[in-house]
């Protein structure tokens, strides 16, 4: 799961993912905003707004990570990645 670490973006907001003990912690501007733990092979939110939500890793055909899907949040490696899905679609698409 080391490929999940580092900087991700939700829109233009930078999120930094790092392991802290047995939790994958997401920080924005240095403040922990989400915490996930591995449960039954899945990353499950364990605190706050994302408590109980699954963090899904979406991969490209070659197996590399394309984006992270957290309920209605899509995290990408670049701000506003045009190749990432838009939750709920756009304009009825």
C-alpha positions in Angstrom: 0.0 0.0 0.0 3.0 2.3 -0.2 1.7 3.5 -3.6 -1.1 5.3 -1.7 1.3 7.4 0.2 2.1 11.0 -0.6 0.2 13.9 -2.1 -3.3 13.5 -3.6 -5.8 16.2 -4.6 -9.5 16.6 -4.1 -10.1 19.4 -6.6 -7.3 21.8 -5.9 -7.0 20.9 -2.2 -3.8 19.0 -1.3 -4.2 15.9 0.9 -1.2 14.1 2.2 -1.6 10.4 3.0 0.9 8.7 5.4 0.9 5.6 7.7 0.9 6.6 11.4 1.1 3.4 13.4 -1.7 1.1 12.0 -3.7 4.0 10.5 -3.6 5.6 7.1 -3.9 9.2 8.0 -5.0 11.9 5.6 -3.8 15.5 6.4 -4.8 18.8 4.9 -2.6 21.7 5.8 -1.0 19.5 8.6 -4.3 18.6 10.2 -5.6 15.0 10.3 -8.9 15.0 8.5 -9.4 11.3 7.8 -8.1 8.1 9.4 -8.4 4.6 7.9 -7.5 1.1 9.1 -7.2 -2.1 7.2 -10.1 -4.3 8.1 -10.8 -7.6 6.2 -8.4 -6.4 3.5 -10.1 -3.1 2.9 -9.3 0.5 4.1 -12.2 1.5 6.3 -12.7 5.0 7.9 -12.3 4.9 11.7 -13.0 8.5 12.8 -15.0 11.6 12.0 -16.8 12.3 8.8 -15.5 9.2 7.0 -16.1 6.8 9.9 -17.2 3.5 8.3 -16.6 4.5 4.7 -14.4 2.4 2.4 -11.4 4.0 0.6 -11.4 2.3 -2.8 -8.3 2.2 -4.9 -9.1 2.4 -8.6 -6.5 1.1 -11.0 -5.6 1.5 -14.6 -5.4 -1.5 -17.0 -1.6 -1.8 -16.2 -2.3 -2.1 -12.4 -1.1 1.4 -11.4 -3.3 3.5 -9.2 -5.5 6.0 -11.1 -7.5 7.5 -8.3 -8.9 7.0 -4.9 -12.7 6.9 -4.3 -14.0 7.8 -0.9 -17.8 8.0 -1.0 -18.3 11.2 -3.1 -14.6 12.2 -2.9 -12.3 11.4 -5.8 -8.7 11.9 -5.0 -6.2 12.2 -7.8 -2.4 12.9 -8.1 -2.9 16.2 -9.9 -5.5 18.9 -9.3 -8.7 18.5 -11.2 -7.5 15.5 -13.2 -9.5 15.5 -16.4 -9.3 11.7 -16.6 -10.9 11.1 -13.2 -14.7 10.4 -12.9 -17.0 13.0 -11.5 -19.2 11.6 -8.7 -22.8 11.7 -9.8 -21.8 12.7 -13.4 -21.9 16.1 -15.0 -24.9 17.6 -16.7 -26.8 14.3 -16.8 -23.9 12.3 -18.2 
